[in-house]
Amino acid sequence: MAAQDRLSRDKLDHGRKDTRKAFLSHRSLMAECQTADDIFQDRVNDLSASGLFLQTDRRLAIGQEIAMTIRLPDSAGMVIKVTGEVVRKAVNGVGVAFKVVFNY
């Protein structure tokens, strides 16, 4: 049973990742970011309902809170405002898990 569940999850995840890649390959998203110490703007990669990868050279710590405003292109001014927490660090940026999402 566990093997079937894992296989089903893998198929679902694969389709979701393909959709996100297609979305991001056609649009460049930027986030206006604010931490307790800094205000800056950086590129968004791999956006999902639960988080995103922020391509940045800023030194952000795991557990650090960040607020972001993301303006969606071609959406009549739709804005997503989120607060999140840095959950992963990589050479080219950080993974952020959303805590609260506001759509405007």
Secondary structure, DSSP 4 states (H G I P E B T S, - for coil): -HHHHHHHHHHHHHHHHHHHHHHHHH--EEEEEE-SS-EEEEEEES--SSEEEEE--S---TT-EEEEEEEPTTSTT-EEEEEEEEEEEETTEEEEEEEEEEE-
